[in-house]
């Protein structure tokens, strides 16, 4: 599984994540609450080359059997049905979109997948992670470029109304479709390309950050995924500016929440300021604000021609690295002192 892109968007419930991967969706490295798949109406056989086949071959999940034990059958109204996978096997639940052969327009069925997800939430089925292939772009022969646009539009709307979703993972099996989805994500975001610093100073600072991440591992409790993701980003020789910015902001969110003893919530700016009540030094808070701004820029800000400068530079990214290095060292020293006292 090859990670290709990462986008955070700001919602009423804080930042939520879009990820793009290329590969077999049944081989994701993480467990997922809901997997959406597409099929012809009433046709769930494991045809070679399909996700339905991969589910049966790799995970022993038979869509034919799940179809007989539907949890919610909305195929006549929405062109979709759901089934719970018991016991959970990589995926906790399937949403099957019958894109071709039903009464509805295929585009409406793709949109209705997200309506069904909202219905599941109303039924107290907690959904934090969703895996999405390019629905209908295989055997159903839909235009993959149009499906990509529809999926991105609907996924953004769903992110903004769902109180529980934290991550949507887009997965494309073939390289050409993965590149199209990558391009569409960046165009939708308006992401600015920024050169990541290179050279001896950069490598030295990057190694210091990795050392700090390793030192933090025994101190993070149940939040190991944040630090393991950061280690993956900063270990890569192909690190991209937006990955660096987003990973840095997430580490700031964790540190702030840990210092305050509760979840950070959507107002990271205000919570950083409130650290003054805990006597956290102003310059440490200024480092946090710097990473918050850079992280926001990397995640979702559009380039503004009238802004001076219009985009962050290589030197700015160097500042980002220095701030992260100082914050990690501060937090590790704070936690160690706390343990002694």
MARZAMI-848267 format. One line per 4 residues: their letters; for each residue x, y, z of N, C-alpha, C. Coordinates in steps of 0.1 Angstrom, whole numbers, plus 5000, padded with zeros to 4 digits. Each point is the difference from the previous one (the first is absolute). Layout:
# residues N
a	X:Y:Z:X:Y:Z:X:Y:Z | ...
***
This chain:
# residues 341
xxxx	5009:4988:5000:4991:5012:5000:5009:5012:5000 | 4998:5009:4990:5008:5012:4999:4993:5013:5003 | 5004:5007:5011:4993:5013:5003:5004:5010:4990 | 4990:5008:4995:5003:5010:4990:4996:5014:5004
xxxx	4990:5002:5008:4996:5013:5003:4993:5001:5014 | 5000:5012:5006:4994:5002:5013:4995:5014:5001 | 4987:5000:5004:4993:5013:5001:4993:5001:5013 | 5002:5010:5007:4992:5003:5012:4990:5011:4997
xxxx	4987:4999:5004:4991:5011:4998:4994:5004:5014 | 4997:5012:5001:4995:5005:5013:4985:4999:5000 | 4994:4994:5010:4986:4998:5002:4995:5005:5013 | 4987:5001:5002:4995:5004:5013:5005:4992:5012
xxxx	5006:4988:4997:5005:4991:5011:5015:4999:5000 | 5006:5009:4993:5015:4999:5000:5005:4996:4986 | 5013:4996:4999:5005:4996:4987:4997:4986:4998 | 4996:4997:4987:4998:4986:4995:5008:4998:4988
xxxx	5003:4987:4997:5011:4996:4991:4994:4993:4988 | 5005:5004:4988:4999:4992:4988:5014:4994:4997 | 5001:4987:4997:5012:4994:4996:4998:4993:4986 | 5010:5000:4992:5000:4993:4987:5011:4989:5000
xxxx	4996:4988:4996:5009:4989:4999:4998:4993:4987 | 5011:4994:4995:4999:4992:4988:5003:4986:5004 | 4991:4991:4995:5002:4986:5003:4987:4993:5002 | 5001:4988:5006:4988:4991:5002:4994:5005:5013
xxxx	4987:5004:4999:4994:5006:5012:4998:4990:5011 | 5001:4987:4997:4999:4990:5011:5013:4998:5007 | 5010:5007:4996:5013:4999:5006:5004:5013:5008 | 4990:5008:5003:5003:5012:5008:5007:4996:5013
xxxx	5008:5009:5005:5008:4997:5012:4992:5002:5013 | 4988:5006:4999:4992:5003:5012:4987:4994:4998 | 4993:4997:5012:4987:4995:5000:4990:5012:4997 | 4989:4998:4993:4991:5010:4996:4986:4997:5004
xxxx	4993:5010:5004:4986:4997:5005:4990:4996:4988 | 5002:5008:4989:4990:4997:4989:5008:5000:4987 | 4997:4990:4992:5006:4999:4986:4988:5002:4990 | 5001:5009:4991:4990:5001:4989:5004:4992:4988
xxxx	4991:4993:4994:5003:4992:4988:4989:5003:4990 | 5002:4997:4987:4990:5001:4990:4998:4987:4994 | 4987:4998:4995:4997:4988:4993:4988:5003:4991 | 4998:4990:4990:4988:5000:4993:4989:4995:5009
xxxx	4987:5005:4998:4989:4996:5009:4999:4985:5000 | 5000:4994:5012:4998:4986:5001:5012:4991:4996 | 5011:5006:4996:5011:4992:4995:5012:5002:5009 | 5003:4990:5009:5010:5001:5010:5011:4989:4999
xxxx	5001:4994:4988:5010:4989:4998:5014:5006:5000 | 5010:4993:5004:5014:5005:5000:5006:4999:4987 | 4996:5010:4991:5006:5000:4986:5015:5004:5001 | 5008:4993:4993:5014:5003:5000:5004:5014:4998
xxxx	5009:5006:5008:5004:5014:4998:4992:5010:5007 | 4990:4995:5008:4991:5009:5007:5003:5001:5015 | 4995:5010:5007:5002:5001:5014:4992:4988:5007 | 4989:4997:4994:4992:4989:5005:5008:4987:5001
xxxx	5008:4997:4989:5009:4989:5000:5011:5001:5010 | 5006:5012:5001:5011:5002:5010:4995:4998:5014 | 4988:5005:5003:4994:4998:5014:4999:4985:5003 | 4996:4992:4991:4998:4985:5002:5014:4994:5001
xxxx	5009:5003:4990:5013:4994:5000:5009:5003:5011 | 5000:5013:5004:5010:5005:5010:4994:5000:5014 | 4987:5002:5002:4994:5002:5013:4989:4990:5003 | 4997:4991:4991:4989:4991:5001:4986:5006:5003
xxxx	4999:5012:4994:4987:5007:5001:4992:4998:4987 | 4989:4993:5001:4992:4996:4988:4988:5010:4999 | 5000:5008:4990:4989:5010:4999:4987:4993:4997 | 5000:4988:4995:4988:4993:4997:4993:4996:5014
xxxx	5008:4996:5009:4995:4997:5013:4995:5012:5008 | 5008:5011:4999:4996:5012:5006:4987:5006:4995 | 4998:4998:4987:4988:5005:4994:4987:4993:5005 | 5002:4987:5005:4989:4993:5005:4997:5004:5015
xxxx	5010:5007:5006:4998:5004:5014:5001:5015:5001 | 4993:5007:4991:5001:5015:5000:4995:5006:5013 | 5008:5009:5004:4997:5008:5013:4989:5010:4997 | 5002:5008:4989:4990:5010:4996:4999:4999:4985
xxxx	4988:4997:4994:4998:4998:4986:4993:5013:4995 | 5008:5009:4994:4995:5012:4994:5002:5000:4985 | 5000:4988:4994:5003:4999:4986:4990:5006:4991 | 4987:5000:5004:4990:5006:4992:4999:5015:5001
xxxx	5004:5005:5011:4999:5015:5003:5013:5007:4996 | 5012:4994:5005:5013:5006:4998:5009:4992:4991 | 4996:4988:4996:5009:4992:4992:5011:4994:5008 | 4999:5000:5013:5011:4995:5009:4994:4990:5011
xxxx	5008:4992:5004:4997:4992:5012:5013:4998:5009 | 4998:4997:5012:5011:4999:5010:5000:4986:5006 | 5011:4996:5005:5002:4987:5007:5011:5001:5010 | 4998:4995:5012:5011:5000:5010:5008:4987:4998
xxxx	5013:5001:5001:5009:4989:4999:5003:4995:5014 | 4996:4988:5003:5001:4994:5013:5008:4986:4999 | 5011:4999:5007:5007:5011:5007:5007:5009:4991 | 5003:5012:5005:5007:5010:4992:5012:4995:4994
xxxx	5002:5002:4987:5011:4994:4993:5006:5011:4991 | 5009:5008:5005:5006:5012:4993:4989:5011:4998 | 4988:4996:4996:4989:5009:4999:4989:4996:5009 | 4994:5010:5006:4989:4997:5009:4986:4999:4994
xxxx	4999:5007:4988:4987:5000:4994:5002:5003:4985 | 4991:4995:4992:5000:5003:4985:4988:5009:4997 | 5002:5009:4991:4989:5007:4993:5001:4997:4985 | 4991:4993:4995:5000:4996:4986:4991:5009:4992
xxxx	5006:5006:4990:4993:5009:4991:4997:4993:4987 | 4987:4997:4997:4996:4993:4988:4999:5011:4989 | 5011:5003:4994:5001:5011:4991:4993:4998:4987 | 5000:4988:4994:4994:4998:4987:4990:4989:5002
xxxx	4988:5002:4994:4990:4989:5000:4988:5004:5008 | 5001:5010:5008:4989:5004:5009:4992:5011:4993 | 4991:5007:5008:4991:5010:4995:5007:5014:5000 | 5011:5002:5007:5006:5013:5002:5011:5003:4990
xxxx	5003:5012:4998:5011:5005:4992:5013:4996:5007 | 5010:4995:4994:5013:4996:5006:5005:5011:5009 | 5000:5013:4995:5005:5011:5008:4993:5001:5013 | 4987:4998:5000:4992:5002:5012:5003:4989:5010
xxxx	5003:4988:4995:5004:4989:5009:5013:5003:5007 | 5010:5005:4992:5013:5004:5006:4997:5010:5011 | 4992:5010:4998:4997:5010:5010:4993:4994:5012 | 4991:4990:4997:4992:4994:5011:5008:4992:5009
xxxx	5012:4996:4996:5009:4993:5010:5002:5008:5012 | 5002:5013:4999:5002:5009:5011:4988:5002:5008 | 4988:5000:4993:4987:5001:5008:4998:4988:5008 | 5004:4988:4995:4999:4988:5008:5010:5000:5012
xxxx	5012:5006:4998:5009:5001:5011:4994:5009:5011 | 4994:5011:4996:4993:5008:5010:4989:4993:5007 | 4992:4992:4993:4990:4992:5006:5006:4990:5010 | 5011:4994:4997:5006:4991:5010:5004:5007:5013
xxxx	5005:5012:4998:5003:5008:5012:4988:5003:5009 | 4989:5003:4993:4987:5002:5007:4996:4988:5008 | 5003:4988:4994:4997:4987:5007:5011:4996:5010 | 5009:5010:5004:5010:4998:5010:5011:4990:4996
xxxx	5002:4999:4987:5011:4992:4994:5012:5010:4998 | 5009:4999:5010:5011:5010:5000:5010:4997:4988 | 5002:5011:4992:5009:4999:4988:5011:5010:5002 | 5012:4995:5002:5012:5009:5001:5008:4999:4988
xxxx	5000:4989:4993:5009:4998:4988:4991:4994:4989 | 5003:5005:4988:4993:4995:4988:5010:4998:4989 | 4999:4988:4993:5008:4997:4989:4992:5001:4987 | 5005:5008:4990:4993:5002:4988:5008:4997:4987
xxxx	4996:4990:4992:5006:4998:4987:4994:5010:4991 | 5003:5000:4987:4994:5009:4990:4987:4992:4996 | 4989:5003:5006:4988:4992:4999:4995:5000:4985 | 4998:4988:4995:4994:4999:4987:5010:5001:4988
xxxx	5012:5002:5003:5010:5003:4989:5006:4987:4995 | 4996:4988:5006:5005:4987:4995:4990:4994:4990 | 4993:4989:5005:4991:4993:4992:4988:5008:4996 | 4996:5010:5008:4988:5008:4996:5003:5011:4990
xxxx	5013:5002:4996:5004:5008:4989:4997:5015:5001 | 4998:5005:5012:4998:5014:5002:5012:5008:4996 | 4999:5013:4996:5011:5008:4997:5008:5003:5013 | 5012:4995:5002:5007:5001:5013:5003:5015:5004
xxxx	5002:5008:4990:5003:5014:5003:4988:5007:5006 | 4988:4997:4995:4988:5006:5005:4997:4994:5014 | 5002:4987:5001:4998:4994:5014:5009:5006:5010 | 5013:5002:4996:5009:5007:5010:4995:5013:5004
xxxx	4995:5008:4991:4995:5013:5003:4988:4999:5010 | 4991:4991:4996:4988:4998:5009:5003:4995:5014 | 5010:4991:5000:5004:4994:5013:5006:5011:5009 | 5009:5008:4994:5006:5011:5008:4990:5010:5005
xxxx	4991:5004:4991:4989:5009:5004:4992:4995:5012 | 4995:4988:4998:4991:4994:5010:5008:4997:5013 | 5013:4996:4999:5007:4996:5012:5003:5013:5008 | 5003:5011:4994:5002:5013:5007:4987:5004:5007
xxxx	4989:4999:4994:4987:5003:5006:4997:4991:5012 | 5003:4987:4999:4998:4990:5010:5010:5003:5012 | 5012:5004:4997:5010:5003:5011:4994:5012:5008 | 4994:5009:4994:4996:5012:5007:4987:4998:5008
xxxx	4992:4990:4997:4988:4998:5008:5001:4988:5010 | 5010:4992:4998:5001:4988:5009:5008:5004:5013 | 4994:4996:5011:5007:5003:5013:5010:4989:5003 | 5000:4989:4993:5008:4989:5004:5012:4996:4991
xxxx	4998:5003:4987:5010:4996:4990:5013:5007:5002 | 5011:4993:5000:5013:5006:5002:5009:4999:4988 | 4998:4989:4992:5009:4998:4989:4993:4993:4988 | 5001:5005:4988:4996:4993:4988:5012:4996:4992
xxxx	5001:4987:4997:5011:4995:4992:4996:4997:4986 | 5004:5008:4990:4998:4997:4986:5010:4990:4996 | 4996:4990:4992:5010:4990:4996:4997:4997:4985 | 5010:5001:4992:5000:4997:4986:5009:4989:4997
xxxx	4996:4990:4993:5008:4988:4997:5011:5003:4990 | 4996:5007:4989:5009:5002:4989:5007:5014:5001 | 5012:5001:4995:5008:5012:5002:4994:5012:4992 | 4994:4998:4988:4994:5011:4993:4988:5006:5007
xxxx	4992:4992:5006:4989:5005:5008:5004:5007:5013 | 5010:4994:5006:5006:5006:5012:5005:5014:4997 | 5007:5002:4989:5005:5013:4996:4989:5010:4997 | 4989:4995:4994:4989:5009:4997:4993:5004:5013
xxxx	4999:4991:5010:4994:5004:5012:5010:5009:5008 | 5013:4998:4999:5009:5009:5007:4999:5014:4994 | 4999:5001:4987:4999:5013:4993:4987:5007:5004 | 4989:4992:5001:4987:5006:5003:5000:5005:5015
xxxx	5007:4993:5009:5000:5004:5014:5008:5013:5001 | 5011:5001:4993:5009:5012:5001:4993:5012:4993 | 4993:4998:4989:4993:5011:4994:4988:5004:5008 | 4993:4991:5006:4989:5004:5009:5005:5008:5012
xxxx	5012:4996:5005:5006:5007:5011:5006:5013:4997 | 5006:5001:4987:5007:5011:4996:5014:5000:5007 | 5005:4989:5002:5013:4998:5008:5012:5007:4992 | 5008:5007:5008:5012:5006:4995:5012:4991:5001
xxxx	5007:4998:4990:5012:4992:5001:5012:5007:5006 | 5005:4994:5010:5011:5007:5008:5012:4990:5001 | 5012:5005:4997:5012:4991:5001:5004:4998:5014 | 5002:4987:5003:5004:4997:5014:5015:5002:5001
xxxx	5005:5006:5011:5014:5003:5001:5009:4987:4999 | 5012:5002:4994:5009:4989:4999:5014:5004:5005 | 5009:4991:5001:5013:5003:5004:5004:4995:5014 | 5012:5004:5004:5005:4994:5013:4992:5005:5012
xxxx	4996:5013:5000:4992:5005:5011:4987:4993:5001 | 4993:4999:4989:4987:4993:4999:5001:4986:5005 | 5010:4992:4996:5001:4986:5004:5003:4999:5015 | 5008:5010:5005:5003:5000:5014:4987:5002:5008
xxxx	4993:5010:4996:4987:5003:5008:4990:4989:4999 | 4999:4994:4988:4991:4989:4998:5003:4988:5009 | 5013:4997:5001:5004:4989:5009:4997:5003:5015 | 5002:5013:5003:4997:5004:5014:4985:4998:5003
xxxx	4991:5003:4990:4986:4999:5002:4997:4985:5001 | 5006:4991:4992:4997:4986:5001:5005:4994:5013 | 5011:5005:5005:5005:4996:5014:4990:5004:5010 | 4994:5012:4999:4990:5005:5010:4987:4992:4999
xxxx	4996:4996:4988:4988:4992:4998:5002:4986:5007 | 5012:4995:4998:5003:4987:5007:5000:5001:5015 | 5005:5011:5005:5001:5003:5014:4986:5002:5006 | 4991:5005:4992:4986:5003:5004:4992:4988:5001
xxxx	5003:4989:4992:4992:4988:4999:4996:4994:5013 | 5009:4999:5010:4995:4994:5013:4991:5010:5008 | 4999:5012:4996:4993:5010:5008:4986:5003:4994 | 4996:4994:4989:4988:5005:4993:4987:4993:5003
xxxx	5001:4990:5009:4988:4993:5003:4993:4993:4988 | 4988:5003:4998:4992:4993:4989:5001:5007:4987 | 5008:5010:4999:5001:5009:4988:5012:4996:4991 | 5003:4988:4999:5012:4996:4993:4999:5002:4985
xxxx	4988:5000:4995:4998:5001:4985:5005:5014:4995 | 4998:5010:5008:5004:5014:4997:5015:5000:4998 | 5007:4994:5009:5015:5000:5000:5005:4990:4989 | 4993:4989:4998:5005:4991:4990:4998:5006:4986
xxxx	4989:5007:4998:4998:5007:4987:5010:5011:4998 | 5004:5007:5011:5010:5010:4999:5014:4994:4996 | 5002:4989:5007:5013:4993:4997:5001:4996:4985 | 4989:4995:4995:4999:4996:4986:5003:5012:4991
xxxx	4994:5011:5003:5001:5012:4992:5015:5005:5000 | 5005:5002:5012:5014:5005:5001:5011:4990:4997 | 4997:4988:4999:5010:4990:4995:5001:4999:4985 | 4990:5005:4993:5000:4999:4986:5010:5009:4993
xxxx	5007:4995:4991:5009:5008:4992:4992:5008:4989 | 4988:4997:4998:4991:5006:4991:4989:5009:5007 | 5003:5004:5012:4990:5008:5007:4996:5013:4993 | 4987:5002:5000:4995:5012:4993:4995:5010:5010
xxxx	5000:5013:4996:4998:5011:5009:4987:4999:5007 | 4989:4996:4993:4987:4999:5007:5000:4989:5010 | 5007:4989:4998:5001:4989:5010:5007:5005:5012 | 5011:5008:4998:5007:5005:5011:4991:5010:5008
xxxx	4993:5009:4993:4992:5009:5007:4989:4994:5008 | 4993:4990:4994:4988:4994:5007:5005:4992:5011 | 5011:4992:4999:5005:4992:5011:5004:5009:5011 | 5006:5011:4997:5005:5009:5011:4988:5006:5008
xxxx	4990:5004:4992:4988:5005:5007:4993:4990:5009 | 4999:4988:4995:4994:4989:5008:5008:4998:5013 | 5013:5000:4999:5008:4999:5012:4997:5011:5010 | 4999:5012:4995:4996:5011:5008:4987:4998:5007
xxxx	4990:4995:4992:4987:4997:5006:5001:4990:5011 | 5008:4990:4998:5002:4990:5011:5006:5006:5012 | 5011:5008:4998:5007:5005:5012:4991:5010:5007 | 4993:5008:4993:4990:5010:5007:4990:4992:5008
xxxx	4994:4990:4993:4990:4992:5007:5005:4993:5012 | 5013:4995:4999:5006:4993:5011:5003:5009:5012 | 5004:5012:4997:5003:5010:5010:4988:5004:5008 | 4989:5001:4992:4987:5005:5006:4992:4989:5006
xxxx	5004:4988:4997:4993:4988:5005:4987:4997:4994 | 4998:5005:4987:4987:4997:4993:5002:5002:4985 | 4990:4996:4993:5001:5001:4985:5001:5015:4996 | 5008:5002:4989:5002:5014:4996:4988:5007:4995
xxxx	4992:4993:4992:4988:5006:4994:5004:5009:4988 | 4990:5006:4994:5002:5008:4988:5008:5013:5001 | 5000:5006:5012:5006:5013:5002:5014:4998:5006 | 5009:4995:4991:5014:4998:5004:5007:5013:5004
xxxx	4997:5011:4993:5006:5013:5003:4997:5004:5014 | 4987:5000:5004:4996:5004:5013:5006:4991:5011 | 5001:4987:4997:5005:4991:5010:5015:5002:5002 | 5007:5003:4990:5015:5003:5001:5001:5013:5009
xxxx	4992:5010:4998:5000:5012:5008:4997:4996:5015 | 4991:4991:5002:4996:4997:5014:5011:4992:5007 | 5010:4995:4993:5011:4994:5007:5008:5010:5009 | 4998:5013:4997:5006:5010:5009:4995:4998:5014
xxxx	4988:4995:5002:4994:4998:5013:5007:4989:5008 | 5007:4991:4992:5008:4990:5006:5015:5004:5001 | 5002:5012:4997:5014:5006:5001:5009:4994:4990 | 4995:4996:4988:5008:4996:4989:5006:5012:4994
xxxx	5013:5000:4998:5007:5013:4996:4995:5005:4987 | 5000:5013:4998:4994:5007:4989:5007:4995:4987 | 5014:4999:5001:5007:4996:4988:4996:4986:4995 | 4998:4991:5010:4995:4986:4996:4987:5001:4993
xxxx	4991:5008:5005:4987:5002:4994:5001:5006:4986 | 5010:5009:4998:5002:5006:4987:5005:4989:4990 | 5008:4991:5005:5004:4989:4991:4987:4992:4995 | 4991:4998:5010:4988:4992:4997:4991:5008:4990
xxxx	4999:5013:5002:4992:5008:4990:5006:4999:4986 | 5013:5000:5000:5007:5000:4987:4997:4987:4992 | 5000:4989:5008:4997:4987:4993:4985:4999:4997 | 4992:5006:5008:4986:5000:4997:4997:5007:4987
xxxx	5006:5011:4998:4999:5008:4988:5005:4992:4988 | 5012:4995:5001:5006:4992:4989:4992:4988:4997 | 4995:4993:5010:4992:4988:4998:4987:5003:4993 | 4994:5011:5004:4988:5005:4993:5003:5002:4985
xxxx	5011:5007:4998:5004:5004:4986:5002:4987:4992 | 5007:4990:5006:5003:4988:4993:4987:4992:4997 | 4991:5001:5010:4988:4991:4999:4990:5005:4990 | 4997:5013:5000:4988:5004:4992:5000:5014:4995
xxxx	5010:5008:5003:4999:5014:4995:5003:5001:4985 | 4993:5009:4993:5002:5003:4986:5010:5011:4999 | 5007:5000:4989:5010:5010:4997:4992:5013:4997 | 5005:5011:5006:4994:5013:4998:5010:5009:4993
xxxx	4997:5004:4988:5009:5008:4992:5003:5013:5006 | 4991:5006:5008:5001:5013:5006:5008:5000:5013 | 5002:4988:5005:5007:4998:5013:5015:5002:4998 | 5006:5006:5010:5015:5002:4999:5007:4994:5011
xxxx	5008:4989:4998:5001:4993:4987:4988:4991:4997 | 4999:4996:4988:4988:4992:4996:5000:4986:5006 | 5012:4994:5003:5001:4987:5005:5012:4998:5009 | 4999:4990:5008:5012:4997:5009:5011:4996:4992
xxxx	5012:5002:5005:5013:4997:4993:5008:4989:5006 | 5011:4996:4994:5008:4990:5006:5006:5005:5013 | 5003:5012:5001:5005:5006:5013:4989:4999:5011 | 4987:5002:4996:4989:4999:5010:4999:4986:5005
xxxx	5002:4990:4991:4999:4986:5004:5011:4997:5010 | 5012:5006:4998:5011:4998:5010:4996:5005:5013 | 4993:5011:5001:4995:5005:5013:4990:4990:5006 | 4992:4994:4992:4990:4990:5004:5008:4989:5007
xxxx	5010:4995:4994:5008:4989:5006:5006:5004:5014 | 5006:5012:5000:5006:5005:5013:4989:5001:5011 | 4988:5005:4997:4990:5001:5010:4995:4986:5005 | 4999:4991:4991:4996:4986:5004:5010:4994:5009
xxxx	5013:5002:4996:5011:4994:5008:4999:5005:5014 | 4998:5013:5002:5000:5007:5013:4987:4995:5008 | 4989:4999:4993:4988:4996:5007:5001:4985:5005 | 5005:4992:4992:5002:4986:5004:5009:4999:5012
xxxx	5012:5007:5000:5009:4999:5011:4994:5006:5012 | 4992:5011:4999:4993:5006:5012:4991:4990:5006 | 4991:4993:4991:4990:4991:5006:5006:4988:5006 | 5011:4994:4995:5006:4989:5005:5006:5003:5014
xxxx	5007:5012:5001:5006:5004:5013:4989:5002:5010 | 4989:5006:4996:4988:5003:5009:4994:4987:5005 | 4998:4990:4991:4995:4987:5005:5009:4993:5009 | 5013:5000:4997:5009:4994:5009:5001:5006:5014
xxxx	4999:5013:5000:5000:5008:5013:4988:4997:5008 | 4989:4999:4992:4987:4997:5006:5000:4986:5007 | 5006:4990:4993:5001:4987:5006:5008:4999:5012 | 5011:5008:5001:5008:5000:5012:4993:5007:5012
x	4992:5010:4997:4993:5007:5011:4987:4993:5003
***
